[in-house]
Amino acid sequence: MNKASKPIFYTGGGVINSGPKASELLRELVSLTGFPITSTLQGLGAYPGDENQFLGMLGMHGTYQANMAMHNADLIIAIGARFDDRITNNPSKFSPGAKIIHLDVDHSSVSKIIEANVAVFGQVKNSLRELNKQLKEKIDLINKSAVKPWLDQIDEWTSLHGLNHELYKETSNNNMIMPQSVVQHVYQITNGKAFVTSDVGQHQMFAAQYYHFDKPRRWINSGGLGTMGFGLPSAMGVKLAFPNKEVVCITGEGSIQMCIQELSTCLQYGLSLIHI
């Protein structure tokens, strides 16, 4: 890590599954190193989505800057992520110049698709705690200035091809309402504090891309096997668990019909949900 000039943290759902302490330790790690960080769909919220070092989600539906950074990196520190096909595409062409450090609790997930140069097995929170401890003891070896050109390159990619997070400021009545703008309005109105659920499809990706999740488990998403109909029932579960919190289900016209009968259950239990 001390020798890298183009490093990046690649994080997944394993950080969230390891508990809230893991997310705190991840934030500390990013602060200690100054390295950029990206996340899978299931890892959103482990690191604040509105922080400068966060590049957004990566992979098939990810941001330009996150994918360019992963491809050109010389060091990838994978934390609780599994290098699935939505991230790697063709494994033989994935990040050709990068060394891989892989932190994971699941032995079968390491070197299954992308060979790891260094494997660290254990609960993510325990591994991060020890890593942070060792970094603090050798803090003088972390040369943040050596990484500065890399961060400048990422900023350039972001400025050229990054997502426009200010679509919600458009006030013209002459244009169609963009779904991305709707998600941005939801983010602004809820101050980024809502629990957000979704189904599967384009609306799912708009929610993941344009709502900045700043805490773990605020993004409630199945993430697999085309589970249309997941959004409404999962929003009901969140609202029952946290009756005083804002819960928003961002859904599609096909998905809402899968479990639309549960609207009567919402009425029965007085669940005040927002469905978009």
N, C-alpha and C positions, 0 to 999 in steps of 0.2 A: 504493500500500500504506500509505503514511503517513497518508493522508486517510480511510481506511476505518474505519467504526465496527462493521461486521458482516462481518468477513472470514472466509474458510475456505480451507484447502488441500484440494484434491480430487486424490488421487493414484491412479495405476494401475500396471499391469504394466510400463510403460516405465521406471519407477524401478528395478525389479528387473533388467530386461534391460540396464540401463546399468552394472551391476556393483555390488559391495559398497560402493565409495566413494560412489556416488550415495545410498545409504541413510544413510551417515554424514553426508553433507552435508545431507540432508533433515532429519535429527534436529537438526543445528546450526541450520538455518533456522527450524524450529519453536521452538527454544529462544530464538533471537534475537528473534523477533517476538511470541511468546506467543499466536499464532493457533491456533484449533482445527484439527483435521485429520481427514479421513475417507478411506476407501479403497474401491476396487472389489474384487471377488472375487479378481482376479489380482494385485492390489497388496498383499495382506495380508502382513505381515512386513517391509515396507519401513520402517515405523515401528512401534515396540513397541506391541503390542495392549493392554498393561496400564498404559500411561501415561495420566494424567488428561486430557491434551489430545486423546487419540484418542477419537473418537465412535463407533467401530465402522464396520462396512461400511455403505454407503449403497445406495439403489436399491430395486428390487422386493422384495428379501429383506433389506433393510438395517434399521438401527435407527431408531426414531422420531426420536431427537434428531439423527441425521445428516441425515435427510431434511428435517426442519423447518429445520435450520440452512442447508442448501443452498437451500431455497425462499425463506427470508427474508434471505439474505445480500445485502450490497451490493457485495461483491467475492469472486469465486471465482478462486483461483489453481490452474489445472489443470496437473498435472505428470505427463507420461507417461500420460495417460488420454485416451479418445476419445469421451466423451459418447454411448455406445451406448444402445440403446432400453431396456435394463434400468435405466439411470440416469435418463434424461430422461422416459420415458413419452411424453407429448405435448409435442414440442419448443416449440410455440407458448405453452405455459403454464409452461415450465421457468424457474425463478428469475427472475421478471419484473423485479426491481429490481436485478439484479447486473451489474456490469462483469465482463468475462472477460479474464484474462491466461492464455494457453495456451503452455506450454513443451512442445515435442515435437520428435522427430527426423524425423517423417513429415509432410511438407508436406500430403499428401492428407487427413490426419486433422484438420487445423486448419480451423475454419469450415465443416466439411462438414455438421454437424448444428446446432451452436450457434455463432453468429457470435462471433469473438474480437475484443475491443477492442484487445488487444495480443498479438501473436504473437512468440514467441521460438523460433527454429529451431536445433536442434543436439542433440548428446548431452546427456541430462539431467544427467549429472555435471558436464559443462563449464558448462552454464547455471547450475546451482546454485552451483558454485564462484564464478562471477563475481557472481551475485546476493548471496551471503553476503559477498563482499569489499566490494561497494558498500554493503550494509546496515551493516557494521561501521564504514565511514568516515562514515556518517550516523546513527550509533546514537542520537544525541540526538533525532532526528526521529521515532523510533518511540515513540508515546505509548500505552503499555500500559494506562494508566488509562482511556483513551477506549474501550478494548475490554472493560473489566471488566463493564459492564452486559450486554453481549452474552454473555460467558462465564457470567454469572449466569443469564441466560435459558436457555442451553443446559443448565445444571445443573438448572434447574427442569423442563425437558422430560424430562431423564434420570430424575429422581426420580419423576415422574408416570407415565411410560410406558416407561422403559428396561428392558432385559433383566435378569432376575434371575440374577446370576452366583453365587448362593449356594444354588441348588437342591440341590447335592451334600451340603449339611449336613443335609438331611432324613433322619431316621433311623427314621421310622415304618414299620412293616411292613404298614400297612393300605392304603397307596396303591400304585398301579401305579408301576413304575420308568419315569421319563420319559427319553426319548432325550437331551434336553438335559442332564439330570443325569449320564447316562453319559459324555457328552463332557467335562463338568466334572470328573468323577472321573479321566478319562484325563489331563486337564491337570494336576490336582493330583499324581497319582502319578508322572507323568513330569517334574514341575517345569517344564513348559512347554518342554522341550528336545527333544522328539521330532520326527522327520520324520513328517508326517501326510499320507497320500494318501486320496483318496475317489473315488467314481464320480459318478453324476449322480442327483439327486433330493433328497428332504427331508433325508436323512442328510447329504448334502453341505452343505446350508445350516446344519444344526445344528452341524456341525464348524466351518464358517467363522464362525459367530456366537459360539460358546461356547469355542473354543480360542484363547487369546491368543498369536498368533505374534509373537515378539520379534525375529526375524531373517529376512532374505530367504531364499527357497528352502527354507523348512521346510514350506511348504504346497504340496504337489505335486498339481495339479489341472488337468484339461484345459480346463475353462471354456467348452466350446462343443460344439454339434452332438450333444448327448445321448449322449455316449460312455460308455454303460454298459459295464462290464468293464475300465475304465481303472485302477481302484484296485489290484488285485492285481499285475498286471505292472509297474506303476510302482513299487510298494513293493519288488518284487524288484530292480528296477534300482537303487533307492536303497540297499538293503541290500548289494548287490554293490559299490557305490561306497564305502559307509561301513559296513563289517562290524561295527564296534564301537559303532555308534549305535543308539538305539531307533527302530524304524520301526513305525508303526501305520497300518493300513489300516481306515478307517471306511467300511463298505459297506452295501448294501441286499440284501434277499433275491433280487431280480431281477438286480442287478448282479453279485453274486458268482458266479452261475451262468454268466455269459457267458464267463468264462475260468477256470472252476473246475479245468480239467485242469492248469493251471499249478501247482496244489498239489504235483503229482508232481515238477515241476521244482524247487520249493522243497526237497523231500525230497532230490532228486538232488544239489543243491548245498549242502545243509545250511544253508538260509536260515532263520534264526530270526525270523520275523515275527509280529506281533500283529495278528489280524484280529478286528474287532468288527462 
